[in-house]
Amino acid sequence: MVVDPRWLLPVEPAVVHLAAGFRQVVTVEDNAGPGGFGDAVARALRRERCVVALRTVDLGAEFVRQGSRTDLLQTCGVDVDGIVDAVRRGTARPGDNM
């Protein structure tokens, strides 16, 4: 399931309610991670005592060299391959070869 919340704050209670029905939640943002949407979702989940694995795919906090948007997203893992990798790493169980 994909949810586009359309805004950062406040995290819509429906997002937390939906998250409770899944084993893993992955947030994706083309922005720096610290203080971003993933952090806001993590706070909302904790506040509601919703226990679900949360993984955030973002640009990180490091300096990103200049380049095309496509190249920057790929370099930071915020492209299709990076998102798929994050989902696979989050769903891997001990002993899985993902």
C-alpha positions as CSV (number, residue, x, y, z in Angstrom):
1,M,0.0,0.0,0.0
2,V,1.2,3.5,-0.8
3,V,0.1,6.5,1.2
4,D,0.8,10.1,0.1
5,P,0.1,12.2,3.2
6,R,0.5,15.5,1.2
7,W,1.9,17.3,4.3
8,L,4.5,16.8,7.0
9,L,2.8,17.9,10.2
10,P,0.8,17.0,11.9
11,V,1.1,13.3,10.9
12,E,-2.5,12.3,10.2
13,P,-3.8,9.8,12.8
14,A,-5.1,7.6,9.9
15,V,-1.4,7.1,8.9
16,V,-0.6,5.6,12.3
17,H,-3.8,3.6,12.2
18,L,-2.8,2.1,8.8
19,A,0.8,1.5,9.9
20,A,-0.5,-0.7,12.8
21,G,-1.8,-3.2,10.2
22,F,1.6,-3.8,8.7
23,R,4.8,-5.5,9.7
24,Q,7.0,-2.8,8.2
25,V,6.6,0.9,7.1
26,V,9.0,2.6,4.8
27,T,8.9,6.4,4.4
28,V,10.5,7.9,1.4
29,E,11.5,11.6,1.0
30,D,13.8,13.5,-1.3
31,N,15.0,15.6,1.6
32,A,17.4,15.4,4.5
33,G,16.4,12.7,6.9
34,P,16.9,14.4,10.3
35,G,13.8,16.2,11.2
36,G,12.0,15.0,8.2
37,F,8.8,13.0,7.6
38,G,10.3,9.7,8.7
39,D,11.2,11.3,12.0
40,A,7.7,12.7,12.4
41,V,6.1,9.3,11.6
42,A,8.5,7.6,14.2
43,R,7.3,10.1,16.8
44,A,3.7,9.6,16.0
45,L,4.1,5.8,16.1
46,R,5.8,6.0,19.5
47,R,3.2,8.4,20.8
48,E,0.4,5.9,19.9
49,R,2.5,2.9,21.1
50,C,2.3,1.4,17.7
51,V,5.0,-1.1,17.3
52,V,6.0,-1.6,13.7
53,A,9.4,-1.7,11.9
54,L,10.1,1.7,10.4
55,R,12.7,2.4,7.8
56,T,13.3,5.8,6.3
57,V,14.8,6.3,2.8
58,D,16.1,9.9,2.5
59,L,19.0,12.0,1.3
60,G,20.8,11.7,4.7
61,A,22.4,14.6,6.4
62,E,25.7,14.6,4.4
63,F,26.6,17.1,1.7
64,V,25.3,16.0,-1.6
65,R,27.3,16.9,-4.7
66,Q,25.7,18.9,-7.5
67,G,24.2,16.9,-10.3
68,S,20.9,16.0,-12.0
69,R,18.0,15.1,-9.8
70,T,18.0,11.6,-11.1
71,D,21.7,11.2,-10.4
72,L,21.4,12.6,-6.9
73,L,18.5,10.4,-6.0
74,Q,20.3,7.3,-7.3
75,T,23.5,8.3,-5.4
76,C,21.6,8.6,-2.2
77,G,19.5,5.5,-2.7
78,V,16.2,7.4,-3.1
79,D,15.5,5.7,-6.4
80,V,13.5,2.6,-7.3
81,D,16.5,0.3,-6.6
82,G,17.3,2.0,-3.3
83,I,13.7,1.8,-2.1
84,V,13.3,-1.8,-3.1
85,D,16.6,-2.6,-1.3
86,A,15.4,-0.8,1.9
87,V,12.1,-2.8,1.8
88,R,14.0,-6.1,1.3
89,R,16.5,-5.4,4.1
90,G,13.6,-4.5,6.4
91,T,11.7,-7.7,5.7
92,A,14.7,-10.1,5.7
93,R,14.8,-12.6,8.6
94,P,18.0,-13.9,10.1
95,G,19.5,-16.3,7.7
96,D,17.8,-14.9,4.6
97,N,20.0,-14.0,1.7
98,M,18.6,-10.7,0.5
